[in-house]
Amino acid sequence: MSGKFKLPVLITIELLLITGLPLLAQAQFRDRQQKPSTTETASTAACETKYDRFKQKTTITSMSRVIYRSSSPREELSLSAGIIKDEEEKNSRVKEVELLFQSVAERWRYHKEADVNFIVDGKRMPAGTAYAMGGIPVMSQVQEKMQLTLPTEKFLQIINGREVEMQMGPTEVTLKSADLEALRGFAKCSGLITE
């Protein structure tokens, strides 16, 4: 390549990188928004199990599901559930369920904490506070992770409802029957309920 063409080519490449990367990130976010939500049933809901032999504890988590999408302001909110079983206490009942939320939005939505409330079959059910587990601004998006600890009995009341609405901070969600069915599937495969 001759010397007089190097500078314009380098400037063009730099401009493509500067303008193209944010556009690529926006296109990926838009593609995720347009994908339909998966429709799992309890029979296909998967649990991932990990055993820590040093602590003698088993961690069981559900697959993460998108439960909310908004275009203005742009946000996608996913939910998964998890429990920890103490293997030294075989017959003890799991006392708590962790709900893990992951938000991808164009701006910060929850910051350090967010109050969470449910309405289950018309009955208001305060659930406590979800606390931040981390947040990362990436290009034109912010990824936030929040964790809510619920007593097992309250979790079971929520997932056994027919109509369940949730408010976390500024976000209000009506859980679809497929979302509730996936959470019931998690409760079955983790041993919280038996049938």
LOVEXPA-261074 format. One record per residue (C-alpha): residue number from 1; x, y, z. Coordinates in steps of 0.02 Angstrom, whole numbers, always signed. Layout:
BEGIN
+-----+--------+--------+--------+
:   k :      u :      v :      w :
+-----+--------+--------+--------+
: NUM :      X :      Y :      Z :
...
+-----+--------+--------+--------+
//
This chain:
BEGIN
+-----+--------+--------+--------+
:   k :      u :      v :      w :
+-----+--------+--------+--------+
:   1 :     +0 :     +0 :     +0 :
:   2 :    +71 :   +169 :    -47 :
:   3 :   +103 :   +302 :    +85 :
:   4 :    -30 :   +424 :    +24 :
:   5 :   -174 :   +297 :    +49 :
:   6 :   -126 :   +236 :   +224 :
:   7 :   -195 :   +385 :   +322 :
:   8 :   -369 :   +391 :   +239 :
:   9 :   -388 :   +202 :   +258 :
:  10 :   -341 :   +209 :   +442 :
:  11 :   -461 :   +353 :   +473 :
:  12 :   -601 :   +258 :   +385 :
:  13 :   -568 :   +102 :   +490 :
:  14 :   -567 :   +205 :   +652 :
:  15 :   -731 :   +289 :   +604 :
:  16 :   -810 :   +120 :   +567 :
:  17 :   -755 :    +54 :   +737 :
:  18 :   -815 :   +209 :   +830 :
:  19 :   -986 :   +219 :   +746 :
:  20 :  -1012 :    +35 :   +708 :
:  21 :   -990 :    -43 :   +881 :
:  22 :  -1129 :    +56 :   +967 :
:  23 :  -1245 :    +20 :   +819 :
:  24 :  -1202 :   -165 :   +831 :
:  25 :  -1242 :   -166 :  +1018 :
:  26 :  -1409 :    -79 :   +985 :
:  27 :  -1451 :   -205 :   +848 :
:  28 :  -1413 :   -350 :   +965 :
:  29 :  -1526 :   -274 :  +1100 :
:  30 :  -1664 :   -249 :   +971 :
:  31 :  -1646 :   -429 :   +909 :
:  32 :  -1663 :   -493 :  +1088 :
:  33 :  -1821 :   -388 :  +1109 :
:  34 :  -1901 :   -460 :   +952 :
:  35 :  -1870 :   -643 :   +995 :
:  36 :  -2027 :   -726 :  +1063 :
:  37 :  -2026 :   -785 :  +1242 :
:  38 :  -1996 :   -971 :  +1259 :
:  39 :  -2144 :  -1075 :  +1312 :
:  40 :  -2082 :  -1207 :  +1430 :
:  41 :  -2194 :  -1321 :  +1530 :
:  42 :  -2158 :  -1395 :  +1701 :
:  43 :  -2101 :  -1555 :  +1618 :
:  44 :  -1967 :  -1464 :  +1517 :
:  45 :  -1913 :  -1341 :  +1651 :
:  46 :  -1734 :  -1380 :  +1691 :
:  47 :  -1645 :  -1372 :  +1857 :
:  48 :  -1458 :  -1362 :  +1868 :
:  49 :  -1384 :  -1450 :  +2019 :
:  50 :  -1210 :  -1419 :  +2089 :
:  51 :  -1137 :  -1508 :  +2240 :
:  52 :   -998 :  -1431 :  +2345 :
:  53 :   -914 :  -1576 :  +2433 :
:  54 :   -810 :  -1461 :  +2544 :
:  55 :   -964 :  -1373 :  +2616 :
:  56 :  -1080 :  -1523 :  +2593 :
:  57 :  -1210 :  -1412 :  +2511 :
:  58 :  -1309 :  -1434 :  +2351 :
:  59 :  -1362 :  -1282 :  +2250 :
:  60 :  -1511 :  -1303 :  +2134 :
:  61 :  -1557 :  -1165 :  +2011 :
:  62 :  -1689 :  -1146 :  +1876 :
:  63 :  -1662 :  -1088 :  +1699 :
:  64 :  -1675 :   -900 :  +1678 :
:  65 :  -1833 :   -840 :  +1588 :
:  66 :  -1874 :   -672 :  +1513 :
:  67 :  -2028 :   -612 :  +1607 :
:  68 :  -2038 :   -432 :  +1545 :
:  69 :  -1994 :   -330 :  +1391 :
:  70 :  -2022 :   -145 :  +1366 :
:  71 :  -1979 :    -34 :  +1219 :
:  72 :  -1996 :   +133 :  +1307 :
:  73 :  -1889 :   +139 :  +1410 :
:  74 :  -1801 :    -12 :  +1338 :
:  75 :  -1785 :   -152 :  +1464 :
:  76 :  -1780 :   -340 :  +1469 :
:  77 :  -1802 :   -424 :  +1639 :
:  78 :  -1760 :   -608 :  +1669 :
:  79 :  -1799 :   -715 :  +1821 :
:  80 :  -1725 :   -874 :  +1892 :
:  81 :  -1743 :   -961 :  +2060 :
:  82 :  -1621 :  -1053 :  +2171 :
:  83 :  -1604 :  -1147 :  +2335 :
:  84 :  -1462 :  -1217 :  +2438 :
:  85 :  -1485 :  -1385 :  +2525 :
:  86 :  -1375 :  -1431 :  +2673 :
:  87 :  -1329 :  -1614 :  +2646 :
:  88 :  -1280 :  -1636 :  +2829 :
:  89 :  -1462 :  -1606 :  +2876 :
:  90 :  -1547 :  -1727 :  +2755 :
:  91 :  -1722 :  -1715 :  +2828 :
:  92 :  -1724 :  -1527 :  +2855 :
:  93 :  -1838 :  -1421 :  +2748 :
:  94 :  -1767 :  -1282 :  +2638 :
:  95 :  -1812 :  -1119 :  +2725 :
:  96 :  -1776 :   -993 :  +2587 :
:  97 :  -1786 :   -973 :  +2399 :
:  98 :  -1680 :   -846 :  +2307 :
:  99 :  -1758 :   -756 :  +2159 :
: 100 :  -1625 :   -689 :  +2042 :
: 101 :  -1671 :   -547 :  +1924 :
: 102 :  -1564 :   -487 :  +1780 :
: 103 :  -1608 :   -325 :  +1692 :
: 104 :  -1536 :   -261 :  +1528 :
: 105 :  -1593 :    -83 :  +1497 :
: 106 :  -1539 :    +79 :  +1418 :
: 107 :  -1517 :   +160 :  +1591 :
: 108 :  -1504 :   +112 :  +1774 :
: 109 :  -1672 :    +49 :  +1838 :
: 110 :  -1644 :    -21 :  +2013 :
: 111 :  -1477 :    +43 :  +2078 :
: 112 :  -1434 :    -37 :  +2247 :
: 113 :  -1604 :   -103 :  +2299 :
: 114 :  -1787 :   -113 :  +2249 :
: 115 :  -1943 :   -153 :  +2348 :
: 116 :  -2038 :   -303 :  +2281 :
: 117 :  -2225 :   -334 :  +2298 :
: 118 :  -2338 :   -466 :  +2226 :
: 119 :  -2526 :   -473 :  +2199 :
: 120 :  -2578 :   -656 :  +2199 :
: 121 :  -2758 :   -690 :  +2148 :
: 122 :  -2806 :   -514 :  +2203 :
: 123 :  -2717 :   -521 :  +2372 :
: 124 :  -2570 :   -403 :  +2402 :
: 125 :  -2412 :   -492 :  +2462 :
: 126 :  -2259 :   -387 :  +2510 :
: 127 :  -2102 :   -485 :  +2470 :
: 128 :  -1963 :   -377 :  +2541 :
: 129 :  -1814 :   -294 :  +2458 :
: 130 :  -1710 :   -357 :  +2312 :
: 131 :  -1528 :   -308 :  +2331 :
: 132 :  -1402 :   -274 :  +2193 :
: 133 :  -1277 :   -410 :  +2156 :
: 134 :  -1189 :   -305 :  +2027 :
: 135 :  -1218 :   -188 :  +1883 :
: 136 :  -1117 :   -152 :  +1728 :
: 137 :  -1140 :    -12 :  +1601 :
: 138 :  -1096 :    -85 :  +1430 :
: 139 :  -1102 :    +28 :  +1277 :
: 140 :  -1280 :    +96 :  +1272 :
: 141 :  -1349 :    -32 :  +1397 :
: 142 :  -1345 :    -63 :  +1584 :
: 143 :  -1347 :   -240 :  +1652 :
: 144 :  -1408 :   -256 :  +1832 :
: 145 :  -1424 :   -412 :  +1940 :
: 146 :  -1540 :   -412 :  +2090 :
: 147 :  -1572 :   -546 :  +2222 :
: 148 :  -1730 :   -567 :  +2326 :
: 149 :  -1737 :   -693 :  +2470 :
: 150 :  -1910 :   -764 :  +2506 :
: 151 :  -1969 :   -887 :  +2638 :
: 152 :  -2009 :  -1052 :  +2551 :
: 153 :  -2193 :  -1044 :  +2603 :
: 154 :  -2214 :   -871 :  +2525 :
: 155 :  -2129 :   -929 :  +2365 :
: 156 :  -2248 :  -1078 :  +2355 :
: 157 :  -2400 :   -964 :  +2383 :
: 158 :  -2342 :   -852 :  +2240 :
: 159 :  -2309 :   -990 :  +2113 :
: 160 :  -2472 :  -1079 :  +2154 :
: 161 :  -2574 :   -924 :  +2112 :
: 162 :  -2680 :   -917 :  +1954 :
: 163 :  -2651 :   -731 :  +1923 :
: 164 :  -2487 :   -659 :  +1985 :
: 165 :  -2428 :   -480 :  +1965 :
: 166 :  -2260 :   -417 :  +2025 :
: 167 :  -2187 :   -245 :  +2055 :
: 168 :  -2000 :   -224 :  +2075 :
: 169 :  -1951 :    -42 :  +2094 :
: 170 :  -2020 :    +49 :  +1941 :
: 171 :  -2059 :   -111 :  +1844 :
: 172 :  -2230 :   -195 :  +1847 :
: 173 :  -2250 :   -369 :  +1774 :
: 174 :  -2394 :   -491 :  +1753 :
: 175 :  -2318 :   -665 :  +1758 :
: 176 :  -2380 :   -774 :  +1615 :
: 177 :  -2446 :   -948 :  +1648 :
: 178 :  -2289 :  -1018 :  +1565 :
: 179 :  -2181 :   -920 :  +1689 :
: 180 :  -2279 :   -988 :  +1837 :
: 181 :  -2274 :  -1163 :  +1763 :
: 182 :  -2083 :  -1152 :  +1746 :
: 183 :  -2068 :  -1096 :  +1928 :
: 184 :  -2181 :  -1241 :  +1981 :
: 185 :  -2068 :  -1356 :  +1880 :
: 186 :  -1919 :  -1288 :  +1976 :
: 187 :  -2009 :  -1317 :  +2141 :
: 188 :  -2040 :  -1499 :  +2089 :
: 189 :  -1866 :  -1539 :  +2026 :
: 190 :  -1786 :  -1456 :  +2178 :
: 191 :  -1896 :  -1554 :  +2299 :
: 192 :  -1991 :  -1404 :  +2369 :
: 193 :  -2153 :  -1488 :  +2318 :
: 194 :  -2194 :  -1668 :  +2280 :
: 195 :  -2334 :  -1740 :  +2174 :
+-----+--------+--------+--------+
//
